[in-house]
Amino acid sequence: MNTLDRLAIEKACEQLQSSYARFIDFRDYEGFAELFCEDGLLTFGEQVLKGREAIFGYCQKRPAGIRSRHVITNPFIDVLDQSTARGICYFTVYRLVTDPTAARVDLPMPGPAAVGHYEDRYCRIDDHWYIQHRTAQVAFRDPAQS
C-alpha cells in the first residue's frame, strides 16, 4: 500500500470519528446509524447495540430536550490493510436535558458529563468506510449527570 492510499484511509476513518459526534449532537439519527456497517456494534459498558436498526432505535429514545456536544480529540488511525483499520480518539461529552421548547440560547453550561475514549474497528465495503465496532471507555463521569 502506498502512502497516499494509507493517508486516504486515515482521513476517511477520522471523518467517521467526527461525523459520529456531529450526527448524534444534531439529532441526525439516520445519518448516525449509517456510519456503522449493517451489522455494526456500538458498546457502552454492558450495553451492546448490534446493527443499524438497534443503533437507530437507541438514538430515538434519547430525551427530546437533550442537548449535547461530543468533543473529539487525539485521533489515531492504524491502517491494517486496504479494507480494515482500527482507531482510537478521546471524547469529552457535555450534556444538558431541558424543556424541548426552551430557547436554544443562554442555557447554563454544565461541566463535562463524561471523559474517555472510543476504541474503533473500521471496514471498507464497496469503497465506502464504516464503523464496524465502537466501544466507549469512560475514564471519568459526573455522577450528577448520569
N, C-alpha and C positions, 0 to 999 in steps of 0.2 A: 504494500500500500504506500502510495507516495504522500508527501507532506500536505499537498492541497486536499487530497481525499480525507486525510486524518483531520485537518482543520475544519473541513465542511461538516464532518460527523460531529466534532466537538461543538460547533456552532449550533447545529440542529438540536442537539441534546440540551445545550444551555437555553435555547429557546423554549424547550419543553418545561424547564425549571421555572422560567419567568412567566410563561403562559399559565402554568398551574396557579400561581399567585394571582395573576390578573383576572382569570376567569372566575375563581372562587370569590374574590373580593367584589367583583362587579356583577355577581349573581348570574353569570353566563354558564349555567349548569350543563347545558348540552355541549357547549364547547369544552368545558372541563372534562366531562366523561369521555369525549372523543380524543382527548390526549392519550388515553390508555388503549392498549391492544384490546380487541374484542373480549378476550378472557383475562385482561389485566387484573392485577391485585393492588389494593390500597390498604395498608395496615397501619392502625393506630393502636398501640398496646395490644389488648386482647381482641379488638375489633378488626376483622378481616373482611373487606368488601371484594367480591370476586365478580368481575365482568362490568362492562359499561352500564348495564341496566341497574345493577346494585349500587354502583357509584352514583349514578344519576338520582336514584331513589333516596339515597342518603342525603344528597345535597338538597333535595326538595323538602326535607324535614327540618332544615335549618330555620330558626325563628325568622318571621317576616321582618322584624325590626333589627336584625343583626347587621352591624357594620364592622367590617374587619379590614385589616391591612396585613398582608404577609410580606415581610421584608426578607428578601432572599439575598444572601451574600456568599462569598468564598466558593464560587462554583468550581468543581473539579470534575473532569470527564476523562475516563480511562477507556480508550478505544480498544476493544478486544479483537475485532475483525470487521469486515465490511458490513456486517448485519447485526452486530451486538456491541454494546458498550455498557459501562457502569459509571455511576457518578455519585457525588455527594455535594450537598450545599447546606449552609446554615440557614435557619429561619428564626425570625422574631415575629410573633403574632400579637397584634393589637386588636382588641375586640370590645365592642360595646353593644349591648342589646337595649334598644329604646322602643318607644312607641313608633310603629312603622309609618305613621303620618307626620311625625316630627320633622321639622325643617332640617335640612342637611348641613346647616351651618351652626357655629357656636356650640357644639356639643362638648362636654367635658372630655378631656383626653386621659384615658386610663393608662397606667403603666403596662408593660408587656404582660399578656396573659400566659405566654409560654415562650421559651427559647430552647432550641435544639438543632437537630439536623435531619435531613432526609437522606436515606440511602436508596439509590435507584438502580434499576436494570432497564436498559433500553433495547428495543429491537427495531429492525427495519423490515417493513412489509411493503412490497411493490414500490420501492423508492420513497417511502414515507416513514419517518421515525415516530415511535410511540413509546410511552412508558409501559414497560412490561410489569414492573413491580416497584412500588414506592412504599418504604417503611419510614414512619415518623419516629424519631428517637428524641424524647423530651428530656432535656438536661435540667431545666428549671421551670416551675409552674407556679403561678399565683393562685393559691387555693381559694381566694375570694372570688376568682373569676371562673371557677370550674363549673 
